[in-house]
Amino acid sequence: MPFSGKAILLDIEGTTSSVAYVFDVLFPYVRRHLEAYLQAHRNETSVEGVCEQLARESGAKSFSEWAGDATPDGQRAKVAAEVNRLMDKDVKSTGLKELQGLIWKKGFESGELRAHVFPDVPPALRRWRKAGLDVRIYSSGSSAAQKLFFAHSEFGDLVPFLNGHFDTTTGPKKDPNSYRKIAAEFRLQASEILFVSDIVAELDAAKEAGFATVLSIRPGNAPVGAEHGHPRLETFDEISTP
C-alpha cells in the first residue's frame, strides 16, 4: 500500500512482534519472578509507585487503604495475586505494565530474554528512517518496557530507528482522544500519520481522530472479519513510501 505521509505509529503485539511471544514467554517470565522481585524491591520508589497505581486502579484511594492491616508478607501476596489476575484477563493496566517492565528489565539485560520481532521489521525501520519518516511506538506496555524490548531484540538494538514511545499514560488505545494527543506530540496533521495495529477497535479510534490506518495480519493473530474498513497488510514490505 502506498503511503505519502510523514510518520508511522506502530503497535507491538501482533504488529511488530508475535502475540505468542508475549503470552508464552514474557507473561510466564513475570509469573516466575514476581514474588522474588517484590520481596527484593518492595521498598524502592518505583515499586511503591506501582503498588499505589494498582490500588487506585482497583478503586482504593491509596495502597494503605487497599492493603488494610495486612503484614508485609500479606501485602506482597495481595499485589502478586492482583498482578496474576490482571495478566490472566490481559487487562491493559498501567500499574501492571509498569511492574512487568521492571521485572523484564533484569531478563533483557541479563540476556535471558531476547525480544521477538518479525524479520521484515528491521529492514522496514531502516528503510523508513532513510526516507525521513518519523517512526514511533504506541503500546499498552510501558514506554520503559518498550525501549527495553526493542533494545534487546533478536536482531539487535532497534531503538535508534524509533523516535518516540507512547503508552497508556497517554490514554486508552481505543479512545480517539489518545490519538489526537499523539498527533500533537508528532506536531503533524493526523492525516500525515499511519497507524498500524492488529486491533480493529484501536484502528477505528485512530481513524476517527484522522489517522491513516492499516490492519496488521500476522501469524497467530486473532481472526478478523472482512468488514472493518481498514486496508490489510501481512508484512511491512507492503508499505511503499515515495
VEXDREN-2710 file (C-alpha; in Angstrom, 1 decimal):
% VEXDREN-2710
k/r/px/py/pz
1/MET/0.0/0.0/0.0
2/PRO/1.4/3.4/-0.9
3/PHE/1.9/5.9/2.0
4/SER/2.9/9.5/1.3
5/GLY/2.6/10.9/4.8
6/LYS/5.4/11.9/7.3
7/ALA/5.1/9.4/10.2
8/ILE/4.3/5.9/11.1
9/LEU/2.9/4.8/14.5
10/LEU/3.3/1.1/15.3
11/ASP/1.6/-1.2/17.8
12/ILE/3.8/-4.0/19.1
13/GLU/1.9/-7.2/19.9
14/GLY/0.5/-8.7/16.7
15/THR/2.2/-6.0/14.6
16/THR/6.0/-5.8/15.1
17/SER/6.1/-8.9/17.2
18/SER/4.1/-12.1/17.7
19/VAL/1.2/-12.4/20.2
20/ALA/2.6/-15.8/21.2
21/TYR/5.9/-14.3/22.4
22/VAL/4.0/-12.1/24.9
23/PHE/1.8/-14.8/26.3
24/ASP/4.2/-17.8/26.1
25/VAL/7.5/-16.0/27.1
26/LEU/7.0/-12.6/28.7
27/PHE/4.0/-13.2/30.9
28/PRO/5.4/-16.5/32.2
29/TYR/8.7/-14.8/33.0
30/VAL/6.8/-12.3/35.2
31/ARG/4.9/-15.0/37.0
32/ARG/8.1/-16.9/37.8
33/HIS/10.0/-13.9/39.1
34/LEU/7.1/-11.9/40.6
35/GLU/7.3/-12.9/44.3
36/ALA/11.1/-12.7/44.5
37/TYR/11.1/-9.3/42.8
38/LEU/8.5/-7.9/45.1
39/GLN/10.4/-9.2/48.1
40/ALA/13.7/-7.8/47.0
41/HIS/12.4/-4.4/45.7
42/ARG/9.2/-3.6/47.6
43/ASN/10.6/-0.5/49.3
44/GLU/12.0/1.0/46.2
45/THR/10.3/4.2/44.9
46/SER/9.5/2.6/41.5
47/VAL/7.7/-0.4/43.1
48/GLU/6.0/1.7/45.7
49/GLY/4.6/3.8/42.8
50/VAL/3.4/0.7/41.0
51/CYS/1.6/-0.5/44.2
52/GLU/-0.1/2.9/44.6
53/GLN/-1.2/2.7/40.9
54/LEU/-2.6/-0.8/41.3
55/ALA/-4.5/0.2/44.4
56/ARG/-6.1/3.3/42.6
57/GLU/-7.0/1.2/39.6
58/SER/-8.8/-1.2/41.9
59/GLY/-10.9/1.7/43.3
60/ALA/-9.0/2.4/46.5
61/LYS/-7.7/5.9/47.4
62/SER/-4.2/4.6/48.3
63/PHE/-2.2/1.4/48.7
64/SER/-2.5/1.6/52.5
65/GLU/-6.3/1.7/52.2
66/TRP/-6.2/-1.2/49.7
67/ALA/-3.9/-3.4/51.7
68/GLY/-5.6/-2.7/55.1
69/ASP/-3.8/-4.1/58.1
70/ALA/-2.0/-6.8/56.1
71/THR/1.5/-7.8/57.1
72/PRO/4.4/-7.1/54.6
73/ASP/4.0/-10.7/53.5
74/GLY/0.3/-10.3/53.2
75/GLN/0.8/-7.1/51.2
76/ARG/3.2/-8.8/48.8
77/ALA/0.8/-11.7/48.4
78/LYS/-2.1/-9.3/47.6
79/VAL/0.0/-7.4/45.0
80/ALA/1.1/-10.7/43.4
81/ALA/-2.5/-12.0/43.3
82/GLU/-3.7/-8.8/41.6
83/VAL/-0.9/-8.9/39.1
84/ASN/-1.6/-12.5/38.2
85/ARG/-5.4/-11.7/37.9
86/LEU/-4.7/-8.8/35.6
87/MET/-2.4/-10.9/33.4
88/ASP/-5.0/-13.8/33.3
89/LYS/-7.5/-11.3/31.9
90/ASP/-4.9/-9.4/29.8
91/VAL/-6.1/-6.2/31.3
92/LYS/-4.3/-3.1/29.9
93/SER/-3.5/-1.8/33.4
94/THR/-0.9/1.0/33.7
95/GLY/0.3/-0.4/37.1
96/LEU/0.6/-3.9/35.7
97/LYS/2.6/-2.7/32.7
98/GLU/4.9/-0.7/34.8
99/LEU/5.7/-3.6/37.0
100/GLN/6.1/-6.0/34.1
101/GLY/8.6/-3.6/32.6
102/LEU/10.6/-3.5/35.9
103/ILE/10.7/-7.3/36.0
104/TRP/11.6/-7.8/32.3
105/LYS/14.5/-5.3/32.7
106/LYS/16.5/-7.9/34.5
107/GLY/15.7/-10.6/31.9
108/PHE/16.6/-8.4/28.9
109/GLU/19.8/-7.0/30.4
110/SER/21.0/-10.5/31.5
111/GLY/20.4/-11.9/28.1
112/GLU/17.8/-14.4/29.4
113/LEU/15.2/-12.6/27.3
114/ARG/15.5/-11.7/23.6
115/ALA/12.6/-9.9/22.1
116/HIS/10.9/-11.4/19.1
117/VAL/10.3/-9.2/16.1
118/PHE/9.1/-10.3/12.7
119/PRO/12.0/-10.5/10.2
120/ASP/10.5/-7.8/7.9
121/VAL/10.6/-5.2/10.8
122/PRO/14.3/-4.3/11.0
123/PRO/14.7/-3.6/7.3
124/ALA/11.5/-1.6/7.2
125/LEU/12.6/0.5/10.1
126/ARG/15.9/1.2/8.3
127/ARG/14.1/2.0/5.0
128/TRP/11.6/4.3/6.7
129/ARG/14.5/6.1/8.6
130/LYS/16.3/6.6/5.2
131/ALA/13.1/8.0/3.8
132/GLY/12.9/10.6/6.6
133/LEU/9.8/9.2/8.3
134/ASP/9.2/9.7/12.0
135/VAL/8.5/6.2/13.4
136/ARG/7.2/5.8/16.9
137/ILE/5.5/3.1/19.1
138/TYR/2.1/3.1/20.8
139/SER/1.6/0.1/23.0
140/SER/-0.1/-0.8/26.3
141/GLY/3.3/-1.8/27.6
142/SER/5.1/1.0/29.5
143/SER/7.4/3.2/27.5
144/ALA/10.4/1.9/29.5
145/ALA/9.4/-1.7/28.7
146/GLN/9.1/-0.8/25.0
147/LYS/12.6/0.6/24.9
148/LEU/14.0/-2.5/26.6
149/PHE/12.1/-4.7/24.2
150/PHE/13.5/-3.0/21.1
151/ALA/17.0/-2.6/22.5
152/HIS/17.2/-6.3/23.1
153/SER/15.6/-7.8/20.0
154/GLU/16.7/-10.9/18.2
155/PHE/18.0/-8.6/15.5
156/GLY/19.9/-6.3/17.9
157/ASP/19.2/-2.8/19.1
158/LEU/16.4/-1.2/17.1
159/VAL/15.8/1.8/19.4
160/PRO/17.9/4.1/17.2
161/PHE/15.3/3.7/14.5
162/LEU/12.4/4.8/16.7
163/ASN/11.8/8.5/17.6
164/GLY/9.4/8.0/20.5
165/HIS/7.2/5.8/22.6
166/PHE/3.6/6.2/23.8
167/ASP/1.9/4.0/26.4
168/THR/-1.4/4.1/28.4
169/THR/-0.3/7.2/30.3
170/THR/-1.2/9.0/27.0
171/GLY/-4.6/7.4/27.2
172/PRO/-6.5/4.2/26.3
173/LYS/-5.7/2.8/22.9
174/LYS/-9.4/2.6/21.9
175/ASP/-10.0/6.3/22.6
176/PRO/-9.8/8.8/19.7
177/ASN/-8.5/11.5/22.1
178/SER/-5.4/9.4/22.7
179/TYR/-4.5/9.7/19.0
180/ARG/-5.3/13.4/19.0
181/LYS/-2.7/13.8/21.8
182/ILE/-0.2/11.7/19.8
183/ALA/-0.7/13.7/16.7
184/ALA/0.0/16.9/18.7
185/GLU/3.2/15.2/20.0
186/PHE/4.3/14.5/16.4
187/ARG/3.4/18.1/15.5
188/LEU/1.8/16.8/12.4
189/GLN/-1.7/16.7/11.0
190/ALA/-3.3/13.4/11.9
191/SER/-3.8/12.5/8.3
192/GLU/0.0/12.6/7.8
193/ILE/0.4/9.7/10.3
194/LEU/-0.2/6.0/9.5
195/PHE/-1.2/3.8/12.5
196/VAL/-0.6/0.0/12.2
197/SER/-2.3/-2.4/14.6
198/ASP/-3.9/-5.8/14.8
199/ILE/-6.9/-4.5/16.8
200/VAL/-9.8/-3.1/14.8
201/ALA/-11.1/-1.0/17.8
202/GLU/-7.8/0.7/18.0
203/LEU/-7.7/1.4/14.3
204/ASP/-11.3/2.7/14.5
205/ALA/-10.3/5.2/17.2
206/ALA/-7.2/6.3/15.2
207/LYS/-9.3/6.7/12.1
208/GLU/-11.9/8.8/13.9
209/ALA/-9.0/11.1/15.0
210/GLY/-8.0/11.5/11.4
211/PHE/-5.1/9.0/11.1
212/ALA/-4.5/6.8/8.1
213/THR/-4.8/3.2/9.3
214/VAL/-3.9/-0.4/8.3
215/LEU/-4.7/-3.7/9.9
216/SER/-1.8/-6.0/10.7
217/ILE/-2.3/-9.6/9.7
218/ARG/0.4/-11.7/11.4
219/PRO/0.7/-15.4/12.2
220/GLY/-1.1/-16.2/15.4
221/ASN/-3.3/-13.0/15.4
222/ALA/-7.0/-13.4/16.1
223/PRO/-9.1/-13.8/13.0
224/VAL/-10.7/-10.6/11.8
225/GLY/-13.8/-10.3/9.6
226/ALA/-13.7/-8.6/6.2
227/GLU/-16.0/-5.6/7.0
228/HIS/-13.8/-3.4/9.2
229/GLY/-13.0/-0.6/6.8
230/HIS/-9.2/-0.7/7.1
231/PRO/-6.6/-1.8/4.5
232/ARG/-4.7/-5.0/5.5
233/LEU/-1.0/-6.0/5.4
234/GLU/0.9/-9.1/6.2
235/THR/4.4/-7.6/6.2
236/PHE/5.8/-4.1/6.4
237/ASP/7.2/-4.7/2.9
238/GLU/3.8/-3.8/1.6
239/ILE/4.1/-0.2/2.8
240/SER/5.7/1.8/0.0
241/THR/6.9/5.3/0.5
242/PRO/8.0/8.0/-2.0
END
